[in-house]
Amino acid sequence: MSGIVAIVNMDGAPVGGPLLRRMTDSLAFRGPDRQCVHTIRNAAFGHALLRLDDQPARDGQPFTVGGGTWIVADARIDARGDLVAELCKRTPHACACDASDVELIARAYDAWGEDCVAHLLGDFAFAVWDAPRSRLFCARDHLGVKPLFYACLGDTVVVSNALDCIRLHPAVSRDVHEPAIADFLLFGANQDSGTTVFRDIQRLPAAHSITWSKETTSRRRYWTLPMDAPISFTRADDYTERFTELLHAAVRDRLRTRRAGVLMSGGIDSTTIAATALSVLRERPADFFLQAITSVYDRLIPDADRHYARLTADYLQIPIRYDVRDDEMSIAQWDRVSIRTPEPVDNPAAFAAGIAFAQSVAADARVFLSGEGPDNALLYEWRPYLSHLLAARRAGTLLRALASDLAMHRRVPLWSSARQIVGARRRESQWLEAFPCWLDEEFSARYDCRARWQERQSSPVSPHPTRPRAYAGFDAVRWQPLFDYCDVSGAMSRSEMRHPFLDLRLLRYMLALPAMPWCRNKLIIRRSMRNALPREVLRRKKTSVPMSPDLARVKAYGFPQLTPTPALLRYVNPRRLPAAPATEVALRAALRPLGLNYWLHRLETADKEETPDETATVVQL
């Protein structure tokens, strides 16, 4: 986690030092350990460092290769040995294996120019000023874990990984981008991966790079998630051994520290991350600290996570810390929460409570691992898999798939799945929302909200021949809210969330697994971890609670009355809002205008103070 900012005047005018210093100082909440600035005539860079790893910082930022190119980055580069080997093939002794992440990016740019992103793995956002070519080059990682924003202001380009940092530039207007407001009210998140809620500030989409020169601006997508053919190994153990190998590599690349936490429910995904992290840390000679962190409910809703998480922690012999959320700030008590987020969130109270807890656990470790990924990557899509085999006339493979499914699951293939399809369709229909009648009619017509709504309801099917839903599940728009939350909460708690299952090497492998038998009930994970986790956890089935915590709080404490700001009336007709949502779907929709109202009020307050500040966090809980 770092804060970065770059300002370039393409007309050659010098960049003002006080403005650069002010913008860099605003990033101190992202990088409290050190802030540095550097100006190269018409280009200027600022960097704020948060130390996350045990290694001493070898190269400060802004970083330069020979004074010709300068770079600032918020990055973690994976598969470092492979990258160093590639670099040394081009230039012997180009850099050492222990080079910093920013140096590796700089050397890669020096070797391959704008094609350097094709050689990088990891989570990154960076800006490179190529002085000899008068060119500013920026890129963001493949899935969009790290944010990167920019504003084009005449001849000036401003780039940062913090929205409010860019808003400090005097040429950036305070106007909001209303299509993003429409998307938030309709869907809970902006559907345009290239825009933000502010008119003058753009978001660089995941897997994109952008280049500015005096004459041109060019943005390109440098990577698309491949559609690999299903893997075929001779032995069943080959599948689990390869999975284990890739998972260990992913966790190892994300654990360059001796102190870490794992967000561990009692489910198979996060417990697998905990067991693998423990195995990786035990490979090293030094002492380490690994703690499980589990969110639980003891009264508000039925919750079995405490039991299974405790079983796992005892089995692994690691400490566990509980985040007991029964008495968390309720939706009806938003007036007691003070938090400012860069863009609207639908439930500020829950957001604030999450950040408060993150701040408390960050005292023990600054790196946290999550189990996000397998719910999407390992969807059990047996129908397209069998259809693919039939179309390819691969009768032998089809029979082996049915036989292995029967042998490994000890249930008749497809029988229980066919029944589950009917139940899944019934559950999906229960989650379908109606078009919000409370949108302001003029606003709705201006941005054709009904057409946006209908287009979203009939989104195209993924072209993947065997894993269409899993492949579609990694669309960048779907993941952006999660990554935004992790980034903002990490910045406010001086920590960083990392996602081993989203490592590209492991993700591609999971998406290329034969659905039968390996995706059914996440068999690939359960067989890979059969000697690393308690049997009760390995056999646990995925369960759902009858009611969400938010709805339980509404039923217990009521729903807040909306006191609309004048700005909200441009988008919402308060008289049409439901008084008390009674279902999960109704609550999900009703929270959005309240969340937008809260954000607009905080934005107005901050703008009056003329000091946009992402560091404003919880002041009363």
Rosetta blueprint (number, residue, H / E / L):
1 M L
2 S E
3 G E
4 I E
5 V E
6 A E
7 I E
8 V E
9 N E
10 M L
11 D L
12 G L
13 A L
14 P L
15 V L
16 G L
17 G H
18 P H
19 L H
20 L H
21 R H
22 R H
23 M H
24 T H
25 D H
26 S L
27 L L
28 A L
29 F L
30 R L
31 G L
32 P E
33 D L
34 R E
35 Q E
36 C E
37 V E
38 H E
39 T E
40 I E
41 R L
42 N L
43 A E
44 A E
45 F E
46 G E
47 H E
48 A E
49 L E
50 L L
51 R L
52 L L
53 D L
54 D L
55 Q L
56 P L
57 A L
58 R L
59 D L
60 G L
61 Q L
62 P L
63 F E
64 T E
65 V E
66 G L
67 G L
68 G L
69 T E
70 W E
71 I E
72 V E
73 A E
74 D E
75 A E
76 R E
77 I E
78 D L
79 A L
80 R H
81 G H
82 D H
83 L H
84 V H
85 A H
86 E H
87 L H
88 C H
89 K H
90 R H
91 T L
92 P L
93 H L
94 A L
95 C L
96 A L
97 C L
98 D L
99 A L
100 S L
101 D H
102 V H
103 E H
104 L H
105 I H
106 A H
107 R H
108 A H
109 Y H
110 D H
111 A H
112 W H
113 G H
114 E H
115 D H
116 C H
117 V H
118 A H
119 H H
120 L L
121 L L
122 G E
123 D E
124 F E
125 A E
126 F E
127 A E
128 V E
129 W E
130 D E
131 A L
132 P L
133 R L
134 S L
135 R E
136 L E
137 F E
138 C E
139 A E
140 R E
141 D L
142 H L
143 L L
144 G L
145 V L
146 K L
147 P L
148 L L
149 F E
150 Y E
151 A E
152 C E
153 L E
154 G L
155 D L
156 T E
157 V E
158 V E
159 V E
160 S E
161 N L
162 A L
163 L H
164 D H
165 C H
166 I H
167 R H
168 L L
169 H L
170 P L
171 A L
172 V L
173 S L
174 R L
175 D L
176 V E
177 H L
178 E H
179 P H
180 A H
181 I H
182 A H
183 D H
184 F H
185 L H
186 L H
187 F H
188 G L
189 A L
190 N L
191 Q L
192 D L
193 S L
194 G L
195 T E
196 T L
197 V L
198 F E
199 R L
200 D L
201 I L
202 Q E
203 R E
204 L L
205 P L
206 A L
207 A L
208 H E
209 S E
210 I E
211 T E
212 W E
213 S L
214 K L
215 E L
216 T L
217 T E
218 S E
219 R E
220 R E
221 R E
222 Y L
223 W L
224 T L
225 L L
226 P L
227 M L
228 D L
229 A L
230 P L
231 I L
232 S L
233 F L
234 T L
235 R L
236 A H
237 D H
238 D H
239 Y H
240 T H
241 E H
242 R H
243 F H
244 T H
245 E H
246 L H
247 L H
248 H H
249 A H
250 A H
251 V H
252 R H
253 D H
254 R H
255 L L
256 R L
257 T L
258 R L
259 R E
260 A E
261 G E
262 V E
263 L E
264 M L
265 S L
266 G L
267 G L
268 I H
269 D H
270 S H
271 T H
272 T H
273 I H
274 A H
275 A H
276 T H
277 A H
278 L H
279 S H
280 V H
281 L H
282 R H
283 E L
284 R L
285 P L
286 A L
287 D L
288 F L
289 F E
290 L E
291 Q E
292 A E
293 I E
294 T E
295 S E
296 V E
297 Y L
298 D L
299 R L
300 L L
301 I L
302 P L
303 D L
304 A L
305 D H
306 R H
307 H H
308 Y H
309 A H
310 R H
311 L H
312 T H
313 A H
314 D H
315 Y H
316 L H
317 Q L
318 I L
319 P L
320 I E
321 R E
322 Y E
323 D E
324 V E
325 R L
326 D L
327 D L
328 E L
329 M L
330 S L
331 I H
332 A H
333 Q H
334 W H
335 D H
336 R H
337 V L
338 S L
339 I L
340 R L
341 T L
342 P L
343 E L
344 P L
345 V L
346 D L
347 N L
348 P H
349 A H
350 A H
351 F H
352 A H
353 A H
354 G H
355 I H
356 A H
357 F H
358 A H
359 Q H
360 S H
361 V H
362 A L
363 A L
364 D L
365 A L
366 R L
367 V E
368 F E
369 L E
370 S L
371 G L
372 E L
373 G L
374 P H
375 D H
376 N H
377 A H
378 L L
379 L L
380 Y L
381 E L
382 W H
383 R H
384 P H
385 Y H
386 L H
387 S H
388 H H
389 L H
390 L H
391 A H
392 A L
393 R L
394 R L
395 A H
396 G H
397 T H
398 L H
399 L H
400 R H
401 A H
402 L H
403 A H
404 S H
405 D H
406 L H
407 A H
408 M H
409 H H
410 R L
411 R L
412 V L
413 P L
414 L L
415 W H
416 S H
417 S H
418 A H
419 R H
420 Q H
421 I H
422 V H
423 G H
424 A H
425 R H
426 R H
427 R H
428 E H
429 S H
430 Q H
431 W L
432 L L
433 E L
434 A L
435 F L
436 P L
437 C L
438 W L
439 L E
440 D L
441 E H
442 E H
443 F H
444 S H
445 A H
446 R H
447 Y L
448 D L
449 C H
450 R H
451 A H
452 R H
453 W H
454 Q H
455 E H
456 R H
457 Q H
458 S L
459 S L
460 P L
461 V L
462 S L
463 P L
464 H L
465 P L
466 T L
467 R L
468 P H
469 R H
470 A H
471 Y H
472 A H
473 G L
474 F L
475 D L
476 A H
477 V H
478 R H
479 W H
480 Q H
481 P H
482 L H
483 F H
484 D H
485 Y H
486 C H
487 D H
488 V H
489 S H
490 G H
491 A H
492 M H
493 S H
494 R L
495 S L
496 E E
497 M E
498 R E
499 H L
500 P H
501 F H
502 L H
503 D L
504 L H
505 R H
506 L H
507 L H
508 R H
509 Y H
510 M H
511 L H
512 A H
513 L L
514 P L
515 A H
516 M H
517 P H
518 W H
519 C L
520 R H
521 N H
522 K H
523 L H
524 I H
525 I H
526 R H
527 R H
528 S H
529 M L
530 R L
531 N L
532 A L
533 L L
534 P L
535 R H
536 E H
537 V H
538 L H
539 R L
540 R L
541 K L
542 K L
543 T L
544 S L
545 V L
546 P L
547 M L
548 S L
549 P H
550 D H
551 L H
552 A H
553 R H
554 V H
555 K H
556 A H
557 Y H
558 G L
559 F L
560 P L
561 Q L
562 L L
563 T L
564 P L
565 T L
566 P L
567 A L
568 L H
569 L H
570 R H
571 Y L
572 V E
573 N L
574 P H
575 R H
576 R H
577 L L
578 P L
579 A L
580 A L
581 P L
582 A L
583 T L
584 E H
585 V H
586 A H
587 L H
588 R H
589 A H
590 A H
591 L H
592 R H
593 P H
594 L H
595 G H
596 L H
597 N H
598 Y H
599 W H
600 L H
601 H H
602 R H
603 L H
604 E H
605 T H
606 A H
607 D H
608 K H
609 E H
610 E L
611 T L
612 P L
613 D L
614 E L
615 T L
616 A L
617 T L
618 V L
619 V L
620 Q L
621 L L
